[in-house]
Amino acid sequence: MDIRNKVERFLRDKYSLMFLGVLLIAFVIRLYYFIQTYNQPLWWDEAEYMSMAKNILYGIPFDFNPQRPILFPLLMSLFLWASEGAVRFFIVFLPSLGVVVLTYLLGKELYDKKTGLIAAFIISIFWSILFDSTRIHADVLGLFFSLLGIYLFWKGYVANKSVKLISLGFLFMILAFMVKVNMILALLIVLIFLIITERLDFLKEKILWKSSIWIIFPLIPLSIYNYLKFGTILPFIQGYVDPASLTSKFQSSFNWSILNFTYVYTYKVFFVLFILGALFVLLNLVLGFDLIYKEKNLKLKSGLFSILAVIIVMSYFIFVERWGAEPRWLVLMAPFMFFIIARGILDVVSYIKADKKIAFIAIVFVLFIGAYPHLKYNDELVNVKKTSYEPVKLAGLWIKEHSNKGDLILSKSVTQITYYSERETFGIVSNDEIKSLRPKYLMISIFELHPPELLQRIEEIKDHLQIVNGYFMDAEGKQPALIIYEFKDYDF
């Protein structure tokens, strides 16, 4: 009866009904693109994760990249036995919908239902999430776990002091890190938020110390695995924050171009609203900062948390990474940007004191106008990219059909050819190594960089190779995109 009453109350709430409408929009859009792309060719990093999953599931030979945390391919292996489409559905599609749900719940918790509803709508049509929902990338699942962790932490610590909720919050934030390394920024945001709002008094909170075991507990099996696999418990720091990488990065200037991501994430209408919202939030923080330490001042704390999330994520890529970044790498800040946009909309409406019906129509109009460039750009991007690397996929499947287990392949497309052919694949190696390995096929293509000296070396041994298959860029078959050679002998 209690569950029935909760459902009835939920359905009587107009905001709950509007959220169900937003969720339906999100589902329909994602389903449309899922049907279009569920069998599209994999890119390098997608195939790397999928090859790891095939290694876990079937023992297909593949060298793991220490920068790739094991949890993502491990979860993929739970569904890969069914099909690649199952992986896409359970590991990407459903978490993408979950991000919409959590954005609403977190926005409702931080601010109010209106804020959560507006932010949920924006993230439901946000082009980067939509496009990533058609790719087997770790970012969407990492964001899902991060948002779930932050939501549970906020409810458990800021709202009502619950060890269970805080523990679960820490657990999901660390699981996010185990999916995507840079999702550790979620914990950093929480830490800096606690330092600002409580100075160092939070260190006296027993509830935090009891809950923090769930940060450490999942890392124990991860550390054991890393040590057995790579000889160190921290293999993933290579390329991120190891001394050599940091030295190289710090020789570069700050990457201020990351600031452009505030526009890349929003476009004109939402960008203007983000600036307005940020000004309102910052003004409230400046005027009321002396009140931030009062336990019940949740409005100021919510604004502070949102601003911190945006600043900390961007600062990491501006001051630490410094090199180029893809929009999906900063996706952790997206929901908080959209909360700020929602606050901008609602504060403007509140300031002009518009009639409720007129205000509602105006907000819906603005949201749909702002949504259009996101939907348009995503549609163009999906359609342009959905056939990219198709010759590589076809080549890998052809090799699988025309080779035996134990045959070795040489190709620059190591991850894709390993995944599709299920044969051990090496990057193109020296002539002496070729003689030792005795591979069956050599594949070259326009899809990976082949230095001139490498192509020259292949030219020198061409008498020992035989072309057995190829794919072309044009219908006439005059512009080769990919060529598969079979070794006739190794006497060179």
RODO-2510 file (C-alpha; in nm, 4 decimals, decimal comma):
residues 492
     n   res          X          Y          Z
     1     m     0,0000     0,0000     0,0000
     2     d     0,2876     0,2356     0,0802
     3     i     0,4327     0,1863    -0,2680
     4     r     0,0907     0,2431    -0,4248
     5     n     0,0503     0,5693    -0,2311
     6     k     0,3922     0,6861    -0,3413
     7     v     0,3089     0,6114    -0,7052
     8     e    -0,0220     0,7958    -0,6773
     9     r     0,1469     1,0976    -0,5181
    10     f     0,4115     1,0917    -0,7879
    11     l     0,1526     1,0865    -1,0659
    12     r    -0,0507     1,3668    -0,9063
    13     d     0,2570     1,5941    -0,9073
    14     k     0,2614     1,8058    -1,2250
    15     y     0,6412     1,8243    -1,2180
    16     s     0,6648     1,4475    -1,2020
    17     l     0,4390     1,4208    -1,5066
    18     m     0,6472     1,6785    -1,6927
    19     f     0,9609     1,4843    -1,6016
    20     l     0,8063     1,1678    -1,7444
    21     g     0,7503     1,3688    -2,0627
    22     v     1,1169     1,4717    -2,0676
    23     l     1,2217     1,1123    -2,0064
    24     l     1,0008     0,9977    -2,2938
    25     i     1,1656     1,2546    -2,5230
    26     a     1,5079     1,1333    -2,4110
    27     f     1,4107     0,7704    -2,4688
    28     v     1,2672     0,8290    -2,8170
    29     i     1,5699     1,0288    -2,9339
    30     r     1,8149     0,7717    -2,8000
    31     l     1,6167     0,4793    -2,9382
    32     y     1,6091     0,6418    -3,2833
    33     y     1,9882     0,6722    -3,2924
    34     f     2,0403     0,3337    -3,1279
    35     i     1,8494     0,1667    -3,4113
    36     q     2,0581     0,3611    -3,6639
    37     t     2,3970     0,2871    -3,5116
    38     y     2,3868    -0,0323    -3,3034
    39     n     2,5953    -0,2160    -3,5653
    40     q     2,8232     0,0678    -3,6753
    41     p     3,2020     0,0104    -3,7014
    42     l     3,4072     0,0646    -3,3884
    43     w     3,6683     0,3355    -3,3473
    44     w     4,0136     0,2681    -3,1989
    45     d     3,9253     0,3283    -2,8325
    46     e     3,5905     0,1510    -2,8574
    47     a     3,7595    -0,1525    -3,0089
    48     e     4,0288    -0,1389    -2,7402
    49     y     3,7670    -0,1781    -2,4663
    50     m     3,5823    -0,4434    -2,6675
    51     s     3,9035    -0,6370    -2,7322
    52     m     3,9709    -0,6288    -2,3586
    53     a     3,6195    -0,7643    -2,3031
    54     k     3,6777    -1,0438    -2,5567
    55     n     4,0034    -1,1276    -2,3828
    56     i     3,8182    -1,1537    -2,0502
    57     l     3,5338    -1,3548    -2,2024
    58     y     3,7067    -1,5753    -2,4598
    59     g     4,0807    -1,5392    -2,3976
    60     i     4,1435    -1,3609    -2,7304
    61     p     4,5111    -1,2475    -2,7179
    62     f     4,5302    -0,8737    -2,6496
    63     d     4,7704    -0,6532    -2,4528
    64     f     4,5836    -0,4339    -2,2036
    65     n     4,6567    -0,0624    -2,1921
    66     p     4,7371     0,0277    -1,8277
    67     q     4,5580     0,3618    -1,8742
    68     r     4,2280     0,1795    -1,9299
    69     p     4,0665     0,0847    -1,5957
    70     i     3,9417    -0,2717    -1,5906
    71     l     3,5845    -0,2126    -1,4685
    72     f     3,4451    -0,0858    -1,8006
    73     p     3,5554    -0,3854    -2,0146
    74     l     3,4675    -0,6177    -1,7266
    75     l     3,1096    -0,4898    -1,7291
    76     m     3,1041    -0,5109    -2,1087
    77     s     3,2036    -0,8773    -2,0936
    78     l     2,8843    -0,9502    -1,8973
    79     f     2,6806    -0,8679    -2,2095
    80     l     2,9185    -0,9282    -2,5005
    81     w     2,8376    -1,3021    -2,5018
    82     a     2,4890    -1,2026    -2,6227
    83     s     2,5917    -0,9479    -2,8873
    84     e     2,7663    -0,6188    -2,9464
    85     g     2,4207    -0,4592    -2,9545
    86     a     2,3572    -0,5856    -2,6008
    87     v     2,6736    -0,4096    -2,4831
    88     r     2,5592    -0,0880    -2,6461
    89     f     2,2142    -0,1154    -2,4871
    90     f     2,3095    -0,2059    -2,1310
    91     i     2,6436    -0,0237    -2,0978
    92     v     2,5674     0,2955    -2,2936
    93     f     2,1967     0,3358    -2,3809
    94     l     2,0510     0,2701    -2,0347
    95     p     2,3161     0,4735    -1,8464
    96     s     2,2481     0,7616    -2,0887
    97     l     1,8822     0,7534    -1,9840
    98     g     1,9978     0,7201    -1,6238
    99     v     2,1950     1,0437    -1,6583
   100     v     1,8697     1,2241    -1,7466
   101     v     1,6968     1,0755    -1,4410
   102     l     1,9835     1,1616    -1,2081
   103     t     2,0102     1,5144    -1,3435
   104     y     1,6470     1,5685    -1,2479
   105     l     1,6882     1,4083    -0,9042
   106     l     2,0103     1,5940    -0,8260
   107     g     1,8712     1,9263    -0,9520
   108     k     1,5615     1,8730    -0,7366
   109     e     1,7827     1,7956    -0,4378
   110     l     2,0246     2,0842    -0,4888
   111     y     1,7645     2,3436    -0,5858
   112     d     1,4022     2,2539    -0,6661
   113     k     1,1877     2,0534    -0,9084
   114     k     1,1795     2,3318    -1,1689
   115     t     1,5587     2,3467    -1,1827
   116     g     1,5883     1,9695    -1,2031
   117     l     1,3263     1,9539    -1,4777
   118     i     1,4896     2,2206    -1,6960
   119     a     1,8374     2,0721    -1,6512
   120     a     1,7059     1,7212    -1,7272
   121     f     1,5523     1,8455    -2,0522
   122     i     1,8755     2,0147    -2,1591
   123     i     2,0873     1,7088    -2,0873
   124     s     1,8326     1,4909    -2,2684
   125     i     1,9110     1,6781    -2,5927
   126     f     2,2756     1,7688    -2,5165
   127     w     2,4636     1,6748    -2,8332
   128     s     2,7763     1,5355    -2,6645
   129     i     2,5794     1,2920    -2,4481
   130     l     2,3591     1,1980    -2,7437
   131     f     2,6545     1,1301    -2,9707
   132     d     2,8428     0,9416    -2,7001
   133     s     2,5297     0,7317    -2,6493
   134     t     2,5903     0,5896    -2,9985
   135     r     2,9524     0,5019    -2,9168
   136     i     3,0981     0,2486    -2,6750
   137     h     3,2843     0,5085    -2,4731
   138     a     3,3345     0,5030    -2,0972
   139     d     3,2251     0,8647    -2,0467
   140     v     2,8470     0,8148    -2,0213
   141     l     2,8727     0,5286    -1,7716
   142     g     3,1366     0,7216    -1,5766
   143     l     2,9064     1,0252    -1,5620
   144     f     2,6148     0,8066    -1,4520
   145     f     2,8117     0,6622    -1,1599
   146     s     2,9505     1,0071    -1,0683
   147     l     2,6080     1,1725    -1,0627
   148     l     2,4630     0,8838    -0,8620
   149     g     2,7492     0,9145    -0,6142
   150     i     2,7118     1,2920    -0,5796
   151     y     2,3331     1,2625    -0,5425
   152     l     2,3641     1,0028    -0,2657
   153     f     2,6384     1,2016    -0,0922
   154     w     2,4316     1,5194    -0,0965
   155     k     2,1241     1,3426     0,0425
   156     g     2,3306     1,1540     0,2952
   157     y     2,5624     1,4270     0,4231
   158     v     2,4334     1,7715     0,3363
   159     a     2,0622     1,6922     0,3710
   160     n     2,0155     1,4384     0,6503
   161     k     2,3360     1,2718     0,7814
   162     s     2,3025     0,9096     0,6746
   163     v     2,6029     0,6769     0,6887
   164     k     2,4373     0,4392     0,4432
   165     l     2,3739     0,7063     0,1783
   166     i     2,7184     0,8635     0,2182
   167     s     2,8816     0,5206     0,1916
   168     l     2,6889     0,4435    -0,1268
   169     g     2,7785     0,7871    -0,2598
   170     f     3,1497     0,7264    -0,2075
   171     l     3,1179     0,3765    -0,3549
   172     f     2,9627     0,4999    -0,6809
   173     m     3,2103     0,7862    -0,7120
   174     i     3,4996     0,5413    -0,6839
   175     l     3,3266     0,3070    -0,9303
   176     a     3,3115     0,6036    -1,1704
   177     f     3,6872     0,6417    -1,1310
   178     m     3,7287     0,2690    -1,2002
   179     v     3,5381     0,3214    -1,5258
   180     k     3,7079     0,6455    -1,6367
   181     v     4,0153     0,7795    -1,4568
   182     n     3,9298     1,1504    -1,4817
   183     m     3,5989     1,0883    -1,3009
   184     i     3,8077     1,1059    -0,9818
   185     l     3,7335     1,4773    -1,0161
   186     a     3,3905     1,4082    -0,8609
   187     l     3,5583     1,3212    -0,5310
   188     l     3,7835     1,6269    -0,5644
   189     i     3,4779     1,8507    -0,6100
   190     v     3,3234     1,7034    -0,2945
   191     l     3,6483     1,7495    -0,0996
   192     i     3,6941     2,1146    -0,1979
   193     f     3,3261     2,1806    -0,1296
   194     l     3,3700     2,0421     0,2244
   195     i     3,6860     2,2474     0,2831
   196     i     3,5134     2,5703     0,1770
   197     t     3,1848     2,5130     0,3576
   198     e     3,3209     2,3557     0,6761
   199     r     3,6861     2,4592     0,6732
   200     l     3,8537     2,1546     0,8316
   201     d     3,5675     2,0771     1,0692
   202     f     3,4489     1,7988     0,8398
   203     l     3,7541     1,5986     0,9517
   204     k     3,5856     1,5698     1,2909
   205     e     3,2745     1,4108     1,1399
   206     k     3,2728     1,0429     1,2375
   207     i     3,0034     0,9807     0,9783
   208     l     3,2514     1,0668     0,7014
   209     w     3,5255     0,8489     0,8457
   210     k     3,2885     0,5534     0,8725
   211     s     3,1703     0,6028     0,5152
   212     s     3,5175     0,6550     0,3669
   213     i     3,5880     0,2809     0,3902
   214     w     3,3810     0,2539     0,0723
   215     i     3,6366     0,4649    -0,1088
   216     i     3,9138     0,2251    -0,0075
   217     f     3,7284    -0,1087    -0,0207
   218     p     3,6742    -0,1272    -0,4019
   219     l     4,0334    -0,0168    -0,4612
   220     i     4,1739    -0,3260    -0,2874
   221     p     4,0804    -0,5802    -0,5598
   222     l     4,1674    -0,3192    -0,8251
   223     s     4,5136    -0,2711    -0,6743
   224     i     4,5721    -0,6476    -0,6535
   225     y     4,4692    -0,6876    -1,0169
   226     n     4,6898    -0,3958    -1,1286
   227     y     4,9908    -0,5325    -0,9425
   228     l     4,9510    -0,8831    -1,0857
   229     k     4,8846    -0,7512    -1,4371
   230     f     5,1197    -0,4535    -1,4621
   231     g     5,3569    -0,4832    -1,1660
   232     t     5,2266    -0,1672    -0,9979
   233     i     4,9070    -0,0712    -0,8175
   234     l     4,8901     0,2622    -1,0036
   235     p     4,9466     0,1799    -1,3721
   236     f     4,6870     0,4310    -1,4892
   237     i     4,8884     0,7355    -1,3769
   238     q     5,1180     0,6861    -1,6758
   239     g     5,0265     0,9627    -1,9176
   240     y     4,8177     1,1436    -1,6559
   241     v     5,0135     1,2559    -1,3517
   242     d     5,3357     1,0548    -1,3523
   243     p     5,6520     1,2727    -1,3270
   244     a     5,7522     1,2322    -1,6932
   245     s     5,4052     1,3235    -1,8214
   246     l     5,3672     1,6187    -1,5846
   247     t     5,7108     1,7497    -1,6823
   248     s     5,6138     1,7348    -2,0473
   249     k     5,2727     1,8920    -1,9870
   250     f     5,4062     2,1688    -1,7661
   251     q     5,6444     2,2734    -2,0402
   252     s     5,3346     2,3693    -2,2388
   253     s     5,1382     2,6878    -2,1761
   254     f     4,7999     2,6835    -2,0054
   255     n     4,5260     2,5575    -2,2361
   256     w     4,2835     2,8494    -2,2188
   257     s     4,0950     2,7117    -2,5208
   258     i     3,9145     2,4844    -2,2723
   259     l     3,7057     2,7897    -2,1790
   260     n     3,5447     2,7580    -2,5235
   261     f     3,3783     2,4395    -2,4010
   262     t     3,1231     2,6533    -2,2149
   263     y     2,9963     2,7547    -2,5601
   264     v     3,0525     2,4136    -2,7210
   265     y     2,8285     2,2656    -2,4511
   266     t     2,5535     2,5231    -2,4911
   267     y     2,5391     2,7178    -2,8211
   268     k     2,3930     3,0678    -2,8449
   269     v     2,0654     3,0553    -2,6521
   270     f     2,1845     2,8334    -2,3679
   271     f     2,5217     3,0100    -2,3581
   272     v     2,3552     3,3466    -2,2876
   273     l     2,1423     3,1813    -2,0202
   274     f     2,4511     3,0142    -1,8715
   275     i     2,6262     3,3510    -1,8401
   276     l     2,3154     3,5028    -1,6800
   277     g     2,2759     3,2094    -1,4441
   278     a     2,6434     3,2154    -1,3485
   279     l     2,6188     3,5892    -1,2709
   280     f     2,3134     3,5311    -1,0489
   281     v     2,4798     3,2396    -0,8678
   282     l     2,8087     3,4248    -0,8198
   283     l     2,6310     3,7391    -0,6997
   284     n     2,4408     3,5365    -0,4404
   285     l     2,7643     3,3706    -0,3294
   286     v     2,9468     3,7030    -0,2937
   287     l     2,6633     3,8675    -0,1037
   288     g     2,5976     3,5703     0,1202
   289     f     2,9381     3,4055     0,1508
   290     d     2,9544     3,4723     0,5243
   291     l     2,6375     3,2622     0,5540
   292     i     2,7832     2,9648     0,3634
   293     y     2,8954     2,8031     0,6884
   294     k     2,5411     2,7894     0,8279
   295     e     2,4234     2,4318     0,8050
   296     k     2,0759     2,5055     0,6699
   297     n     2,1789     2,7517     0,3981
   298     l     2,1349     2,4945     0,1214
   299     k     2,0668     2,7477    -0,1571
   300     l     2,4131     2,9017    -0,1265
   301     k     2,5755     2,5611    -0,0889
   302     s     2,4013     2,4343    -0,4013
   303     g     2,5213     2,7314    -0,6039
   304     l     2,8725     2,6873    -0,4697
   305     f     2,8755     2,3174    -0,5561
   306     s     2,7608     2,3828    -0,9136
   307     i     3,0190     2,6556    -0,9697
   308     l     3,2923     2,4391    -0,8179
   309     a     3,2038     2,1476    -1,0453
   310     v     3,2445     2,3631    -1,3566
   311     i     3,5603     2,5389    -1,2366
   312     i     3,7399     2,2263    -1,1091
   313     v     3,6750     2,0190    -1,4214
   314     m     3,7870     2,2979    -1,6543
   315     s     4,0849     2,3854    -1,4335
   316     y     4,2162     2,0293    -1,4526
   317     f     4,2293     2,0446    -1,8302
   318     i     4,3528     2,4044    -1,8423
   319     f     4,6299     2,3796    -1,5825
   320     v     4,7172     2,0083    -1,5576
   321     e     4,6397     1,8297    -1,8847
   322     r     4,6967     2,1457    -2,0925
   323     w     4,6892     1,9543    -2,4191
   324     g     4,3867     1,9229    -2,6469
   325     a     4,0711     1,7716    -2,5014
   326     e     3,7543     1,6276    -2,6493
   327     p     3,4157     1,7561    -2,5259
   328     r     3,3277     1,4158    -2,3787
   329     w     3,6251     1,4291    -2,1432
   330     l     3,4746     1,7239    -1,9508
   331     v     3,1215     1,5876    -1,9435
   332     l     3,1170     1,5755    -1,5623
   333     m     3,0604     1,9521    -1,5580
   334     a     2,7648     1,9398    -1,8013
   335     p     2,4787     1,8741    -1,5521
   336     f     2,6045     2,1541    -1,3277
   337     m     2,6253     2,3947    -1,6208
   338     f     2,2661     2,3041    -1,6977
   339     f     2,1626     2,3677    -1,3355
   340     i     2,3158     2,7132    -1,3705
   341     i     2,1272     2,7674    -1,6982
   342     a     1,8044     2,6635    -1,5240
   343     r     1,8728     2,9105    -1,2444
   344     g     1,9327     3,1811    -1,5044
   345     i     1,5955     3,1104    -1,6681
   346     l     1,4056     3,0941    -1,3402
   347     d     1,5730     3,4017    -1,1922
   348     v     1,4927     3,6077    -1,5027
   349     v     1,1288     3,4915    -1,4910
   350     s     1,1146     3,5716    -1,1201
   351     y     1,2680     3,9153    -1,1761
   352     i     1,0201     4,0208    -1,4470
   353     k     0,7271     3,8735    -1,2461
   354     a     0,5555     3,7298    -1,5524
   355     d     0,2161     3,5582    -1,5426
   356     k     0,2634     3,1864    -1,4648
   357     k     0,1074     3,0606    -1,7897
   358     i     0,2986     3,3111    -2,0010
   359     a     0,6193     3,2296    -1,8124
   360     f     0,5660     2,8562    -1,8698
   361     i     0,5087     2,9044    -2,2436
   362     a     0,8120     3,1332    -2,2657
   363     i     1,0354     2,8790    -2,0861
   364     v     0,9189     2,5938    -2,3103
   365     f     0,9760     2,8100    -2,6188
   366     v     1,3280     2,9069    -2,5081
   367     l     1,4156     2,5450    -2,4257
   368     f     1,3052     2,4156    -2,7650
   369     i     1,4818     2,6999    -2,9485
   370     g     1,7968     2,6186    -2,7496
   371     a     1,7565     2,2469    -2,8175
   372     y     1,7451     2,2789    -3,1965
   373     p     2,1195     2,3341    -3,2614
   374     h     2,2047     2,0410    -3,0340
   375     l     1,9715     1,8040    -3,2160
   376     k     2,0811     1,9329    -3,5569
   377     y     2,4537     1,9014    -3,4840
   378     n     2,4160     1,5566    -3,3279
   379     d     2,2177     1,4306    -3,6270
   380     e     2,4823     1,5577    -3,8689
   381     l     2,7634     1,4108    -3,6595
   382     v     2,6011     1,0687    -3,6219
   383     n     2,5264     1,0402    -3,9936
   384     v     2,8755     1,1498    -4,0979
   385     k     3,0522     0,9184    -3,8539
   386     k     2,8349     0,6050    -3,8535
   387     t     3,0129     0,4483    -4,1539
   388     s     3,3636     0,5653    -4,0611
   389     y     3,6164     0,2801    -4,0356
   390     e     3,3754     0,0463    -4,2143
   391     p     3,6529    -0,0972    -4,4383
   392     v     3,8513    -0,1807    -4,1232
   393     k     3,5526    -0,3692    -3,9807
   394     l     3,4986    -0,5554    -4,3084
   395     a     3,8682    -0,6394    -4,3288
   396     g     3,8686    -0,7773    -3,9749
   397     l     3,5649    -0,9955    -4,0438
   398     w     3,7173    -1,1169    -4,3709
   399     i     4,0403    -1,2091    -4,1929
   400     k     3,8419    -1,4043    -3,9324
   401     e     3,6753    -1,6081    -4,2085
   402     h     4,0000    -1,6691    -4,3957
   403     s     4,2344    -1,7565    -4,1107
   404     n     4,2720    -2,0052    -3,8300
   405     k     4,3117    -1,9591    -3,4572
   406     g     4,6794    -1,9054    -3,3905
   407     d     4,7385    -1,7068    -3,7103
   408     l     4,9032    -1,3701    -3,6534
   409     i     4,8105    -1,0417    -3,8232
   410     l     5,0130    -0,7247    -3,8828
   411     s     4,8147    -0,3998    -3,8859
   412     k     4,8250    -0,0448    -3,7550
   413     s     4,4558    -0,0875    -3,6626
   414     v     4,5497    -0,3215    -3,3794
   415     t     4,2412    -0,2822    -3,1606
   416     q     3,9811    -0,3090    -3,4376
   417     i     4,1460    -0,6018    -3,6174
   418     t     4,1890    -0,7887    -3,2887
   419     y     3,8219    -0,7399    -3,2039
   420     y     3,6745    -0,8274    -3,5436
   421     s     3,9163    -1,1019    -3,6518
   422     e     3,9694    -1,2523    -3,3042
   423     r     4,3299    -1,3112    -3,4082
   424     e     4,6405    -1,1865    -3,2303
   425     t     4,7401    -0,8614    -3,3993
   426     f     5,0666    -0,6702    -3,3877
   427     g     5,1588    -0,3268    -3,5101
   428     i     5,3667    -0,3475    -3,8274
   429     v     5,7122    -0,4565    -3,7104
   430     s     6,0631    -0,4896    -3,8536
   431     n     6,1571    -0,7474    -4,1175
   432     d     6,3506    -0,9533    -3,8634
   433     e     6,0473    -0,9611    -3,6316
   434     i     5,8266    -1,0599    -3,9252
   435     k     6,0537    -1,3572    -3,9922
   436     s     6,0279    -1,4566    -3,6288
   437     l     5,6509    -1,4076    -3,5938
   438     r     5,5618    -1,5462    -3,9387
   439     p     5,2246    -1,3635    -3,9635
   440     k     4,9624    -1,4693    -4,2131
   441     y     4,8355    -1,1278    -4,3242
   442     l     4,9575    -0,7698    -4,3432
   443     m     4,6991    -0,4915    -4,3617
   444     i     4,7618    -0,1275    -4,4533
   445     s     4,4998     0,1446    -4,4832
   446     i     4,4352     0,5179    -4,4908
   447     f     4,2741     0,4987    -4,1471
   448     e     4,5967     0,4974    -3,9445
   449     l     4,9243     0,6812    -3,9901
   450     h     5,1768     0,4839    -4,1964
   451     p     5,5094     0,6715    -4,2081
   452     p     5,6810     0,6912    -4,5509
   453     e     5,9707     0,4739    -4,4309
   454     l     5,7223     0,2024    -4,3305
   455     l     5,5531     0,2094    -4,6692
   456     q     5,8969     0,1997    -4,8323
   457     r     5,9860    -0,1094    -4,6302
   458     i     5,6648    -0,2797    -4,7429
   459     e     5,7510    -0,1885    -5,1011
   460     e     6,0902    -0,3570    -5,0596
   461     i     5,9319    -0,6914    -4,9630
   462     k     5,6389    -0,6746    -5,2073
   463     d     5,7653    -0,9778    -5,3992
   464     h     5,7008    -1,1838    -5,0879
   465     l     5,3432    -1,0538    -5,0532
   466     q     5,0252    -1,1242    -5,2413
   467     i     4,7206    -0,8955    -5,2412
   468     v     4,4198    -1,1032    -5,1336
   469     n     4,1587    -0,8368    -5,0598
   470     g     4,1031    -0,4641    -5,0696
   471     y     3,8472    -0,1906    -5,0129
   472     f     3,8180     0,1308    -5,2073
   473     m     3,7045     0,4873    -5,1509
   474     d     3,5327     0,5076    -5,4915
   475     a     3,2867     0,2856    -5,6751
   476     e     3,5280     0,2450    -5,9677
   477     g     3,7890     0,0801    -5,7453
   478     k     4,0683     0,3213    -5,8341
   479     q     4,1362     0,4749    -5,4907
   480     p     4,2314     0,2039    -5,2397
   481     a     4,1379     0,2688    -4,8787
   482     l     4,2637    -0,0619    -4,7372
   483     i     4,4718    -0,3507    -4,8710
   484     i     4,5220    -0,6955    -4,7200
   485     y     4,8404    -0,8821    -4,8173
   486     e     4,9099    -1,2476    -4,7531
   487     f     5,2713    -1,3536    -4,6960
   488     k     5,3892    -1,5957    -4,9626
   489     d     5,7158    -1,6580    -4,7799
   490     y     5,9507    -1,4951    -4,5312
   491     d     6,2756    -1,5176    -4,7313
   492     f     6,3738    -1,1509    -4,7239
***
